């Protein structure tokens, strides 16, 4: 989806520009993480970030939170568990179910990766004046609200 060939051939429609921005942000984050020995790629970063923000979740809740299919989520969880960044624990109310939670190492890596992500986002916005950043956020929020309200 984010290949150079695809991005170069896409017309300058609103949707195409949004897709290009997303792809370039992911690439920049991954370059930043690699250059600073963070040890995770974007999907793992996103998974850990959501897990820390929302607290322990079932695999289904986590998959929904980051919009990832069950198979891909299981692979990500296995990798992060091997690295000691999360653990699967028995659900308090349903002993058949598992909840995923960040370990202390996962919390520390999340904090470190957020600092690098903030740096990438600051670089991405450096071409804009502060008031333009506010306008951009406002415009994108309105688009998001419109999309969400059209689905209800």
Short mmCIF file of the C-alpha atoms (twelve columns), coordinates in Angstrom:
data_MODEL
# 
_entry.id   MODEL 
# 
loop_
_atom_site.group_PDB 
_atom_site.id 
_atom_site.type_symbol 
_atom_site.label_atom_id 
_atom_site.label_alt_id 
_atom_site.label_comp_id 
_atom_site.label_asym_id 
_atom_site.label_seq_id 
_atom_site.Cartn_x 
_atom_site.Cartn_y 
_atom_site.Cartn_z 
_atom_site.pdbx_PDB_model_num 
ATOM 1   C CA . UNK A 1   0.000   0.000   0.000  1 
ATOM 2   C CA . UNK A 2   2.854   2.414   0.730  1 
ATOM 3   C CA . UNK A 3   5.207   1.505   -2.097 1 
ATOM 4   C CA . UNK A 4   7.025   4.323   -3.893 1 
ATOM 5   C CA . UNK A 5   5.501   3.261   -7.222 1 
ATOM 6   C CA . UNK A 6   1.961   3.447   -5.853 1 
ATOM 7   C CA . UNK A 7   2.503   6.842   -4.232 1 
ATOM 8   C CA . UNK A 8   4.003   8.395   -7.354 1 
ATOM 9   C CA . UNK A 9   1.099   7.328   -9.573 1 
ATOM 10  C CA . UNK A 10  -1.694  8.493   -7.249 1 
ATOM 11  C CA . UNK A 11  -3.528  11.677  -8.246 1 
ATOM 12  C CA . UNK A 12  -3.621  14.647  -5.873 1 
ATOM 13  C CA . UNK A 13  -7.073  13.993  -4.454 1 
ATOM 14  C CA . UNK A 14  -7.791  14.558  -0.773 1 
ATOM 15  C CA . UNK A 15  -7.817  10.812  -0.092 1 
ATOM 16  C CA . UNK A 16  -4.576  10.264  -1.977 1 
ATOM 17  C CA . UNK A 17  -2.803  13.050  -0.097 1 
ATOM 18  C CA . UNK A 18  -4.027  11.672  3.247  1 
ATOM 19  C CA . UNK A 19  -2.747  8.220   2.237  1 
ATOM 20  C CA . UNK A 20  0.618   9.662   1.170  1 
ATOM 21  C CA . UNK A 21  0.993   11.595  4.426  1 
ATOM 22  C CA . UNK A 22  0.199   8.458   6.434  1 
ATOM 23  C CA . UNK A 23  2.724   6.384   4.496  1 
ATOM 24  C CA . UNK A 24  5.466   8.994   4.836  1 
ATOM 25  C CA . UNK A 25  4.804   9.376   8.567  1 
ATOM 26  C CA . UNK A 26  5.101   5.626   9.045  1 
ATOM 27  C CA . UNK A 27  8.345   5.549   7.030  1 
ATOM 28  C CA . UNK A 28  9.773   8.465   9.010  1 
ATOM 29  C CA . UNK A 29  8.811   6.829   12.314 1 
ATOM 30  C CA . UNK A 30  10.402  3.555   11.307 1 
ATOM 31  C CA . UNK A 31  13.614  5.317   10.200 1 
ATOM 32  C CA . UNK A 32  13.707  7.199   13.511 1 
ATOM 33  C CA . UNK A 33  13.112  4.015   15.502 1 
ATOM 34  C CA . UNK A 34  15.806  2.146   13.590 1 
ATOM 35  C CA . UNK A 35  18.336  4.966   13.898 1 
ATOM 36  C CA . UNK A 36  17.786  5.120   17.647 1 
ATOM 37  C CA . UNK A 37  17.691  1.382   18.359 1 
ATOM 38  C CA . UNK A 38  14.074  1.365   19.517 1 
ATOM 39  C CA . UNK A 39  13.706  -2.242  18.370 1 
ATOM 40  C CA . UNK A 40  10.131  -2.131  17.059 1 
ATOM 41  C CA . UNK A 41  8.429   -1.241  13.813 1 
ATOM 42  C CA . UNK A 42  5.343   0.927   13.395 1 
ATOM 43  C CA . UNK A 43  2.679   -1.721  14.023 1 
ATOM 44  C CA . UNK A 44  4.374   -2.887  17.216 1 
ATOM 45  C CA . UNK A 45  4.773   0.728   18.318 1 
ATOM 46  C CA . UNK A 46  1.082   1.390   17.689 1 
ATOM 47  C CA . UNK A 47  0.045   -1.791  19.491 1 
ATOM 48  C CA . UNK A 48  2.154   -0.982  22.540 1 
ATOM 49  C CA . UNK A 49  1.016   2.645   22.552 1 
ATOM 50  C CA . UNK A 50  -2.669  1.611   22.545 1 
ATOM 51  C CA . UNK A 51  -2.086  -1.033  25.180 1 
ATOM 52  C CA . UNK A 52  -0.412  1.457   27.505 1 
ATOM 53  C CA . UNK A 53  -3.074  4.115   26.871 1 
ATOM 54  C CA . UNK A 54  -6.071  1.795   27.315 1 
ATOM 55  C CA . UNK A 55  -4.724  -0.649  29.885 1 
ATOM 56  C CA . UNK A 56  -4.975  -4.440  29.753 1 
ATOM 57  C CA . UNK A 57  -7.153  -5.620  26.859 1 
ATOM 58  C CA . UNK A 58  -8.283  -8.880  25.337 1 
ATOM 59  C CA . UNK A 59  -6.761  -9.733  21.980 1 
ATOM 60  C CA . UNK A 60  -10.060 -8.904  20.275 1 
ATOM 61  C CA . UNK A 61  -10.263 -5.492  21.939 1 
ATOM 62  C CA . UNK A 62  -6.682  -4.738  21.005 1 
ATOM 63  C CA . UNK A 63  -7.176  -5.868  17.406 1 
ATOM 64  C CA . UNK A 64  -10.181 -3.571  17.114 1 
ATOM 65  C CA . UNK A 65  -8.329  -0.664  18.739 1 
ATOM 66  C CA . UNK A 66  -5.556  -0.746  16.130 1 
ATOM 67  C CA . UNK A 67  -7.618  -2.120  13.230 1 
ATOM 68  C CA . UNK A 68  -5.580  -5.291  12.772 1 
ATOM 69  C CA . UNK A 69  -6.796  -8.775  11.857 1 
ATOM 70  C CA . UNK A 70  -6.489  -11.582 14.412 1 
ATOM 71  C CA . UNK A 71  -3.690  -13.442 12.610 1 
ATOM 72  C CA . UNK A 72  -1.495  -10.383 12.252 1 
ATOM 73  C CA . UNK A 73  -2.197  -9.418  15.861 1 
ATOM 74  C CA . UNK A 74  -1.160  -12.844 17.137 1 
ATOM 75  C CA . UNK A 75  2.178   -12.573 15.307 1 
ATOM 76  C CA . UNK A 76  2.759   -9.098  16.757 1 
ATOM 77  C CA . UNK A 77  1.851   -10.253 20.274 1 
ATOM 78  C CA . UNK A 78  4.178   -13.245 20.008 1 
ATOM 79  C CA . UNK A 79  7.078   -11.012 18.928 1 
ATOM 80  C CA . UNK A 80  6.479   -8.441  21.652 1 
ATOM 81  C CA . UNK A 81  6.067   -11.144 24.285 1 
ATOM 82  C CA . UNK A 82  9.407   -12.713 23.242 1 
ATOM 83  C CA . UNK A 83  11.024  -9.292  23.678 1 
ATOM 84  C CA . UNK A 84  9.523   -9.045  27.163 1 
ATOM 85  C CA . UNK A 85  7.418   -5.990  26.285 1 
ATOM 86  C CA . UNK A 86  4.024   -7.493  27.076 1 
ATOM 87  C CA . UNK A 87  2.506   -10.519 28.726 1 
ATOM 88  C CA . UNK A 88  -0.702  -12.486 28.447 1 
ATOM 89  C CA . UNK A 89  -2.496  -12.916 31.783 1 
ATOM 90  C CA . UNK A 90  -5.719  -14.649 32.768 1 
ATOM 91  C CA . UNK A 91  -8.783  -12.417 32.660 1 
ATOM 92  C CA . UNK A 92  -10.062 -11.670 36.179 1 
ATOM 93  C CA . UNK A 93  -13.739 -12.369 35.378 1 
ATOM 94  C CA . UNK A 94  -13.374 -15.053 32.690 1 
ATOM 95  C CA . UNK A 95  -10.634 -17.577 33.411 1 
ATOM 96  C CA . UNK A 96  -10.893 -18.922 29.849 1 
ATOM 97  C CA . UNK A 97  -9.917  -15.553 28.409 1 
ATOM 98  C CA . UNK A 98  -6.559  -13.804 28.356 1 
ATOM 99  C CA . UNK A 99  -5.791  -10.125 28.655 1 
ATOM 100 C CA . UNK A 100 -2.698  -8.500  27.236 1 
ATOM 101 C CA . UNK A 101 -0.764  -6.049  29.391 1 
ATOM 102 C CA . UNK A 102 2.466   -4.121  29.021 1 
ATOM 103 C CA . UNK A 103 5.410   -5.148  31.156 1 
ATOM 104 C CA . UNK A 104 7.680   -2.589  32.848 1 
ATOM 105 C CA . UNK A 105 10.032  -2.961  29.865 1 
ATOM 106 C CA . UNK A 106 7.085   -2.324  27.536 1 
ATOM 107 C CA . UNK A 107 6.119   0.794   29.476 1 
ATOM 108 C CA . UNK A 108 9.693   2.081   29.267 1 
ATOM 109 C CA . UNK A 109 9.933   1.374   25.534 1 
ATOM 110 C CA . UNK A 110 6.576   3.062   24.960 1 
ATOM 111 C CA . UNK A 111 7.808   6.194   26.723 1 
ATOM 112 C CA . UNK A 112 11.047  6.208   24.729 1 
ATOM 113 C CA . UNK A 113 9.282   5.593   21.405 1 
ATOM 114 C CA . UNK A 114 6.754   8.379   22.089 1 
ATOM 115 C CA . UNK A 115 9.627   10.857  22.459 1 
ATOM 116 C CA . UNK A 116 10.966  9.822   19.051 1 
ATOM 117 C CA . UNK A 117 7.474   9.904   17.518 1 
ATOM 118 C CA . UNK A 118 7.013   13.449  18.834 1 
ATOM 119 C CA . UNK A 119 10.285  14.403  17.146 1 
ATOM 120 C CA . UNK A 120 9.094   12.989  13.814 1 
ATOM 121 C CA . UNK A 121 5.750   14.776  14.086 1 
ATOM 122 C CA . UNK A 122 7.482   18.053  14.912 1 
ATOM 123 C CA . UNK A 123 9.645   17.668  11.794 1 
ATOM 124 C CA . UNK A 124 6.545   16.916  9.731  1 
ATOM 125 C CA . UNK A 125 4.856   20.106  10.908 1 
ATOM 126 C CA . UNK A 126 7.877   22.423  10.699 1 
ATOM 127 C CA . UNK A 127 6.724   23.810  7.335  1 
ATOM 128 C CA . UNK A 128 3.584   25.189  9.000  1 
ATOM 129 C CA . UNK A 129 3.104   28.205  11.241 1 
ATOM 130 C CA . UNK A 130 1.562   27.499  14.674 1 
ATOM 131 C CA . UNK A 131 -1.815  28.914  13.609 1 
ATOM 132 C CA . UNK A 132 -1.711  26.727  10.484 1 
ATOM 133 C CA . UNK A 133 -1.121  23.643  12.634 1 
ATOM 134 C CA . UNK A 134 -4.230  24.577  14.597 1 
ATOM 135 C CA . UNK A 135 -6.224  25.036  11.397 1 
ATOM 136 C CA . UNK A 136 -4.988  21.739  9.989  1 
ATOM 137 C CA . UNK A 137 -6.025  19.941  13.186 1 
ATOM 138 C CA . UNK A 138 -9.419  21.668  13.082 1 
ATOM 139 C CA . UNK A 139 -10.007 20.738  9.438  1 
ATOM 140 C CA . UNK A 140 -8.989  17.121  9.953  1 
ATOM 141 C CA . UNK A 141 -11.179 16.824  13.079 1 
ATOM 142 C CA . UNK A 142 -14.157 18.123  11.120 1 
ATOM 143 C CA . UNK A 143 -13.516 15.620  8.335  1 
ATOM 144 C CA . UNK A 144 -13.210 12.848  10.926 1 
ATOM 145 C CA . UNK A 145 -16.422 13.933  12.661 1 
ATOM 146 C CA . UNK A 146 -18.254 14.035  9.330  1 
ATOM 147 C CA . UNK A 147 -17.085 10.530  8.458  1 
ATOM 148 C CA . UNK A 148 -18.029 9.173   11.872 1 
ATOM 149 C CA . UNK A 149 -21.460 10.807  11.842 1 
ATOM 150 C CA . UNK A 150 -22.199 9.437   8.367  1 
ATOM 151 C CA . UNK A 151 -21.607 5.907   9.677  1 
ATOM 152 C CA . UNK A 152 -24.149 6.156   12.508 1 
# 
